[in-house]
Structure formats: C-alpha cells, structure tokens
Amino acid sequence: MTNTQGVFAKTAILGAAAAMALGLGAASAQDYSPAVVFDMGGKFDKSFNQGVYDGVERFKEETGVSYREFEVTNETQREQAVRRMAQRGADPVLGVGFAQADAIGKVAAEFPETRFSLIDGVVDAPNVQSIVFKEHEGSFLVGMLAAMKSETGKVGFVGGMDIPLIRKFACGFEQGAKYVNAGTEVIQNMTGSTPAAWNNPGRGGELAKAQFDRGVDVVYAAAGGTGVGVYQAAKDNGKFAIGVDSNQNYLQPGTMLTSMLKRVDVAAYNVFNDAQAGSWEPGFKVLGLAENGVGWALDEHNEDLITPEMKAAADRARDDIINGTITVHDYMSDNSCTY
C-alpha cells in the first residue's frame, strides 16, 4: 500500500466519526457562511483561480448565499487569511491550490469544528476535505490532439512554477503526443521556480517564441496567468495553443486548438453546496476522466480546428483510459515520466 492509499484508508475511517463530531446537518441560508481563499494570481487569472471563482459564483447565484473571500498576493498571507476566515465563523473554508496545504493543516487543527476544503492539495485531518485531479489523463488527450494537428512533428509545453504537479501535466501531454506518433518531439520549458512564475505572461511569450523557432507548431501552457502570454505569442506567430484549467478557447479564437479542462469550478461549487446541504464529508476526492473531473473543450471557438477524425480518436482514448485499456503514467507516483 502506498502512503497515499494509507492516508485514504485512514481518512475514510475517520470520516463518519468526524461528520458526527462536526454536526454536519443542513444549514439554512441565514446561518450559512462559506469562505474562499484564492491563491496568487487572483480570481481573475483566466485560469485556475478563476475556475474556482466561477464555481462559487454559480453557488451564490443559485442560492442567494454570499461568501467571504480573500485573494492572496504574497506567500505570508495564506495562513493568516485562512485563520481569519475561521475566526470570523466562516464554514466551510475553501483553500485554493497546493500551496495552502500547510495553512489549512495548521488552522484546521486550531478549529476542529470548522470544515475546510482544499483544492489541489492533501491534508490528512478529520475536518478537512482534499480534492485532487488526474491532470495527466486530461493532458494525455490534448497531447493527442496536438500531435494530430502538428505538421512539423514538434509540439511544446510551457509550465508555470517548476513543481511535480506541473511535471504531471507535462508528462501526460508527452504520453498523449507519443501515443499518436512515437516520433513526436516534445519540447518543454518551465517559467520559473518561485510563485511569480504563475503570473509572468511576458516570459511565457518568450518561451513560446523560442519553441516556435525550434519548429514547434502547437504549444500547451499549464502556467496560470503566464499562459496568456503563450497564447498571444501563438497568435502572433501563426501557431496553435492549448489552454488549461478553465475553457480558454475564447481568449484567442482560431489560435486555441482546445483547452484541457480541470473542473475546479465544479469542485468549488460542490464544496459550498454539499456543506449547506449537510452532505459534505472529510477525506479525499480524486477526479479524473471517469468522474468528468478533467477533459478537453470543444466549442464554437475551436470547432473548425478539430476534425471529426481527431475528435473520434480522442473519444476512443478517453474510453480506453476509463476502462483501463490505456494506462497514463502519473508523474507524481514516482517523479518520472514513462511511456
């Protein structure tokens, strides 16, 4: 049993007891006070944070229930923001991003009767719900689409902060591209090693341009706000780009081949909705293709770029990943990328 499986098992046992201890009954609109702490890049980053924002806004629109919010602008604010929400009686408190794991862990221990949810990170505590995604599965599909669209046999990847999670996107993308054609060359660059890498569109554009100069004609960005610069560079150079997290096809219609969808909007909506309904549970949720937690976007902005043959191949691969015929290696399982 891996460490992660052990944590899953332990948390599952704690779940029922924690639910009873927390008194998780349905909450009325009058006494329900959820909160969200967005991470660096802000709620309008057109990517990860904005997906969460869209989800909590949907909840607000449907229920009329307002929520507290805070946008982290530097690393020192995370723990303070999460604690302040708990002190003010917010419940649940939703943390956005793996970097909030330490803050959620510390504050959850201080406020054992408050429910905390964390998107993209793992905290093993009886009053914390951890939500993670199989980004490698969705990235595999857009890697296939990139390879099928490429005329040069070279595709690119621009990541944000150089961390295992982003390597997970890159590894899935490369596997998908090489599944279509083993000879496909995948050129990869990371924007930086600090959180500033998530919001540097100028640098993103530079990295993309350098890849285009090496023959890349389709580039996938998993870089938060930095990706906006990648997409602009693709448009300026007559190449194709692939968005991430939210559906970013609208940003550069005709340039955006597709977007790898990571349904953080659905995850965020469910946190607030389930907590109000009394069905929120601590523990772990892992969302992949089978759970519609990841996928790729096809809409009016890119439908002319995706041929029926491309869509059919991606759909077949999706089914084969779900039924186990295709196994997509998870970089985070052993910090390697194999095919």
C-alpha positions as CSV (number, residue, x, y, z in Angstrom):
1,M,0.0,0.0,0.0
2,T,1.3,3.4,-0.9
3,N,1.4,6.3,1.5
4,T,-1.4,8.0,-0.3
5,Q,-3.5,4.8,-0.2
6,G,-2.8,4.6,3.5
7,V,-4.0,8.2,4.0
8,F,-7.1,7.4,2.0
9,A,-7.9,4.4,4.2
10,K,-7.2,6.3,7.4
11,T,-9.3,9.2,6.4
12,A,-12.2,7.0,5.3
13,I,-12.4,5.5,8.8
14,L,-12.3,9.0,10.4
15,G,-14.9,10.3,8.0
16,A,-18.1,9.1,9.7
17,A,-16.9,10.0,13.2
18,A,-15.8,13.4,12.0
19,A,-19.1,14.1,10.4
20,M,-20.9,13.3,13.7
21,A,-18.5,15.4,15.7
22,L,-18.9,18.3,13.3
23,G,-22.7,18.1,13.4
24,L,-22.9,18.2,9.7
25,G,-26.6,18.9,9.3
26,A,-28.2,21.0,6.5
27,A,-27.6,24.7,7.0
28,S,-30.1,27.4,6.3
29,A,-29.2,30.4,4.2
30,Q,-29.4,32.7,7.2
31,D,-26.7,30.9,9.2
32,Y,-24.5,29.6,6.4
33,S,-21.3,31.5,5.9
34,P,-18.8,29.9,3.5
35,A,-15.5,31.4,2.5
36,V,-12.8,31.0,-0.1
37,V,-9.1,32.0,-0.1
38,F,-7.9,32.4,-3.6
39,D,-4.2,32.0,-4.2
40,M,-1.6,34.1,-6.1
41,G,-2.6,35.2,-9.5
42,G,-6.1,36.3,-8.3
43,K,-9.6,35.3,-9.0
44,F,-9.5,36.8,-12.5
45,D,-6.4,35.0,-13.7
46,K,-8.4,33.5,-16.6
47,S,-7.2,30.0,-15.4
48,F,-7.1,28.1,-12.1
49,N,-8.3,30.7,-9.6
50,Q,-11.0,31.9,-12.0
51,G,-12.4,28.4,-12.4
52,V,-12.9,28.3,-8.6
53,Y,-14.4,31.8,-8.7
54,D,-16.9,30.7,-11.4
55,G,-17.9,27.8,-9.2
56,V,-18.5,29.8,-6.0
57,E,-20.3,32.5,-8.0
58,R,-22.6,29.8,-9.5
59,F,-23.4,28.7,-6.0
60,K,-24.1,32.3,-4.9
61,E,-26.4,32.9,-7.9
62,E,-28.4,29.8,-7.4
63,T,-28.8,30.1,-3.6
64,G,-28.5,33.8,-2.9
65,V,-25.9,32.9,-0.2
66,S,-22.9,35.3,-0.2
67,Y,-19.4,34.2,0.7
68,R,-16.4,35.7,2.2
69,E,-13.3,35.9,0.0
70,F,-9.6,36.8,0.1
71,E,-7.0,37.0,-2.7
72,V,-3.5,36.1,-1.6
73,T,-0.9,38.4,-3.1
74,N,2.2,37.1,-1.2
75,E,3.1,33.8,0.5
76,T,2.9,35.2,4.0
77,Q,-0.8,35.9,3.8
78,R,-2.1,32.3,3.3
79,E,-2.2,31.1,6.9
80,Q,-3.3,34.5,8.2
81,A,-6.2,34.6,5.7
82,V,-7.4,31.1,6.4
83,R,-7.2,31.7,10.2
84,R,-9.1,34.9,9.9
85,M,-11.9,33.3,8.0
86,A,-12.2,30.6,10.7
87,Q,-12.1,33.2,13.5
88,R,-15.0,35.1,11.8
89,G,-17.1,32.0,11.8
90,A,-16.8,31.0,8.2
91,D,-17.7,27.4,7.5
92,P,-16.6,25.8,5.2
93,V,-13.4,27.5,4.4
94,L,-12.2,26.7,0.9
95,G,-8.4,26.9,0.2
96,V,-7.3,27.2,-3.4
97,G,-4.1,25.5,-4.5
98,F,-1.5,23.1,-3.2
99,A,0.5,26.0,-1.6
100,Q,-2.3,26.4,1.0
101,A,-1.9,22.9,2.4
102,D,0.3,23.9,5.3
103,A,-2.0,26.8,6.2
104,I,-5.1,24.6,6.1
105,G,-3.4,21.9,8.1
106,K,-2.4,24.3,10.9
107,V,-5.7,26.2,11.1
108,A,-7.9,23.1,10.9
109,A,-6.1,21.8,14.0
110,E,-7.0,25.0,15.8
111,F,-10.6,25.0,14.7
112,P,-11.7,21.3,14.8
113,E,-15.4,22.1,14.4
114,T,-14.9,24.1,11.3
115,R,-14.9,22.4,7.9
116,F,-12.1,23.0,5.5
117,S,-11.7,22.0,1.9
118,L,-8.5,22.2,-0.2
119,I,-8.4,22.1,-4.0
120,D,-5.2,20.6,-5.4
121,G,-3.6,19.6,-2.2
122,V,-3.7,17.0,0.5
123,V,-4.2,17.4,4.3
124,D,-4.9,14.4,6.5
125,A,-7.2,15.7,9.2
126,P,-10.7,14.7,10.3
127,N,-12.2,18.1,9.4
128,V,-10.5,18.6,6.0
129,Q,-11.6,17.5,2.6
130,S,-8.8,17.2,0.0
131,I,-9.7,17.4,-3.7
132,V,-7.2,16.4,-6.3
133,F,-7.3,15.7,-10.0
134,K,-5.9,13.3,-12.6
135,E,-4.4,16.1,-14.7
136,H,-2.3,13.5,-16.5
137,E,-5.4,11.9,-18.1
138,G,-6.7,15.2,-19.5
139,S,-3.3,16.2,-20.6
140,F,-2.9,12.9,-22.5
141,L,-5.9,13.7,-24.6
142,V,-4.8,17.2,-25.5
143,G,-1.3,15.8,-26.3
144,M,-3.0,13.5,-28.8
145,L,-4.8,16.4,-30.3
146,A,-1.6,18.4,-30.5
147,A,0.3,15.6,-32.3
148,M,-2.6,15.1,-34.7
149,K,-2.7,18.8,-35.5
150,S,1.0,19.3,-35.8
151,E,2.6,19.5,-39.3
152,T,6.2,19.6,-38.1
153,G,6.1,16.7,-35.6
154,K,7.2,19.0,-32.9
155,V,4.9,20.2,-30.0
156,G,5.7,22.2,-27.0
157,F,4.9,22.6,-23.3
158,V,5.3,25.7,-21.2
159,G,4.8,25.2,-17.4
160,G,4.5,27.7,-14.7
161,M,6.3,27.0,-11.4
162,D,8.6,24.0,-11.7
163,I,7.0,21.6,-9.3
164,P,5.9,17.9,-9.5
165,L,2.3,18.9,-10.2
166,I,3.2,20.8,-13.3
167,R,5.5,18.0,-14.4
168,K,2.5,15.8,-14.1
169,F,0.7,17.9,-16.8
170,A,3.8,17.8,-19.0
171,C,4.2,14.0,-18.7
172,G,0.6,13.3,-19.6
173,F,0.9,15.6,-22.6
174,E,4.0,13.9,-23.8
175,Q,2.5,10.5,-23.4
176,G,-0.5,11.5,-25.5
177,A,1.6,13.0,-28.2
178,K,3.8,10.0,-28.5
179,Y,0.7,7.7,-28.4
180,V,-0.3,9.2,-31.7
181,N,3.2,9.2,-33.1
182,A,6.2,7.8,-31.2
183,G,8.5,10.1,-33.2
184,T,6.8,13.3,-32.0
185,E,9.3,15.6,-30.4
186,V,8.0,17.4,-27.2
187,I,10.0,20.5,-26.2
188,Q,9.4,21.6,-22.6
189,N,10.2,24.7,-20.6
190,M,9.2,25.9,-17.1
191,T,8.7,29.5,-16.4
192,G,10.5,29.7,-13.0
193,S,11.0,28.2,-9.6
194,T,9.0,30.7,-7.5
195,P,5.3,31.6,-7.3
196,A,6.0,34.6,-9.6
197,A,6.1,32.0,-12.4
198,W,2.3,31.8,-12.4
199,N,1.9,35.5,-13.4
200,N,4.5,36.3,-16.0
201,P,2.9,36.5,-19.4
202,G,5.9,38.2,-20.9
203,R,8.2,35.3,-20.0
204,G,5.6,32.9,-21.2
205,G,5.6,34.6,-24.6
206,E,9.3,34.4,-24.8
207,L,9.5,30.7,-24.0
208,A,6.8,30.0,-26.6
209,K,8.5,32.1,-29.3
210,A,11.8,30.2,-28.6
211,Q,9.9,26.9,-29.1
212,F,8.4,28.1,-32.3
213,D,11.8,29.0,-33.6
214,R,12.8,25.3,-33.0
215,G,9.9,24.1,-35.1
216,V,7.1,23.7,-32.6
217,D,3.7,24.5,-34.1
218,V,1.4,23.6,-31.2
219,V,2.1,24.6,-27.6
220,Y,0.3,23.6,-24.4
221,A,0.6,26.0,-21.4
222,A,0.0,24.9,-17.8
223,A,1.1,28.1,-16.2
224,G,-1.8,30.1,-14.7
225,G,-1.7,33.8,-15.9
226,T,1.6,33.2,-17.6
227,G,-0.3,31.2,-20.2
228,V,-1.9,34.4,-21.6
229,G,1.5,35.4,-23.0
230,V,1.9,32.0,-24.5
231,Y,-1.4,32.2,-26.3
232,Q,-0.6,35.7,-27.6
233,A,2.7,34.5,-28.9
234,A,1.0,31.7,-30.7
235,K,-1.4,34.1,-32.4
236,D,1.4,36.4,-33.4
237,N,3.4,33.6,-34.9
238,G,0.6,31.8,-36.7
239,K,0.8,28.7,-34.4
240,F,-1.7,26.9,-32.2
241,A,-2.0,26.9,-28.4
242,I,-3.8,24.8,-25.8
243,G,-5.2,26.3,-22.7
244,V,-5.6,24.8,-19.3
245,D,-7.9,24.5,-16.2
246,S,-10.8,26.8,-17.5
247,N,-12.0,26.8,-21.0
248,Q,-9.7,29.4,-22.5
249,N,-10.7,28.8,-26.1
250,Y,-12.4,32.3,-26.2
251,L,-9.1,34.1,-25.5
252,Q,-7.7,33.6,-29.0
253,P,-10.3,32.1,-31.3
254,G,-8.7,30.4,-34.2
255,T,-5.4,30.0,-32.3
256,M,-6.6,28.0,-29.4
257,L,-6.7,24.4,-30.5
258,T,-8.5,23.4,-27.3
259,S,-8.2,23.7,-23.5
260,M,-7.5,20.9,-21.0
261,L,-10.4,21.3,-18.6
262,K,-9.7,20.8,-14.9
263,R,-13.1,21.2,-13.3
264,V,-12.2,23.2,-10.3
265,D,-15.4,25.1,-10.9
266,V,-17.4,22.0,-10.2
267,A,-15.3,21.1,-7.2
268,A,-15.7,24.6,-5.7
269,Y,-19.4,24.6,-6.3
270,N,-19.8,21.2,-4.7
271,V,-17.9,22.2,-1.6
272,F,-20.3,25.0,-0.8
273,N,-23.4,23.2,-2.0
274,D,-22.6,20.0,-0.1
275,A,-21.7,21.8,3.1
276,Q,-25.0,23.7,3.0
277,A,-27.0,20.5,2.3
278,G,-25.3,18.5,5.0
279,S,-23.6,16.1,2.7
280,W,-20.1,17.4,2.9
281,E,-17.6,14.8,4.0
282,P,-13.9,15.0,5.0
283,G,-11.4,12.8,3.3
284,F,-10.2,12.6,-0.3
285,K,-11.8,13.1,-3.7
286,V,-9.8,12.2,-6.8
287,L,-11.4,13.4,-10.0
288,G,-10.3,12.1,-13.4
289,L,-11.9,11.3,-16.8
290,A,-14.3,8.8,-15.2
291,E,-15.6,11.4,-12.8
292,N,-15.7,14.1,-15.5
293,G,-13.1,16.0,-13.4
294,V,-10.9,16.5,-16.4
295,G,-11.4,16.7,-20.2
296,W,-11.0,19.0,-23.2
297,A,-13.0,21.8,-24.6
298,L,-14.8,21.8,-27.9
299,D,-17.0,24.8,-28.7
300,E,-17.8,27.4,-31.3
301,H,-14.3,28.9,-30.9
302,N,-12.3,25.8,-32.0
303,E,-14.8,23.5,-33.7
304,D,-13.3,24.4,-37.1
305,L,-9.8,23.3,-35.9
306,I,-10.8,19.8,-34.6
307,T,-11.5,17.3,-37.4
308,P,-14.0,14.5,-36.9
309,E,-11.1,12.1,-37.0
310,M,-9.3,14.0,-34.2
311,K,-12.4,14.0,-32.0
312,A,-13.1,10.3,-32.7
313,A,-9.5,9.4,-31.7
314,A,-9.6,11.4,-28.5
315,D,-13.0,10.0,-27.6
316,R,-11.8,6.4,-28.1
317,A,-8.7,7.1,-26.0
318,R,-10.9,8.7,-23.3
319,D,-13.0,5.5,-23.1
320,D,-9.9,3.3,-23.1
321,I,-8.3,5.3,-20.2
322,I,-11.5,4.9,-18.2
323,N,-11.8,1.1,-18.9
324,G,-8.1,0.6,-18.3
325,T,-7.0,-0.3,-21.8
326,I,-4.7,2.7,-21.8
327,T,-2.8,3.5,-18.6
328,V,-1.5,7.0,-18.3
329,H,1.6,7.2,-16.1
330,D,1.2,9.7,-13.2
331,Y,4.5,11.6,-12.8
332,M,3.8,12.2,-9.1
333,S,3.7,8.5,-8.3
334,D,7.5,8.2,-8.7
335,N,8.7,11.6,-10.2
336,S,9.4,10.0,-13.5
337,C,7.8,10.0,-16.9
338,T,7.5,6.7,-18.7
339,Y,5.5,5.5,-21.7
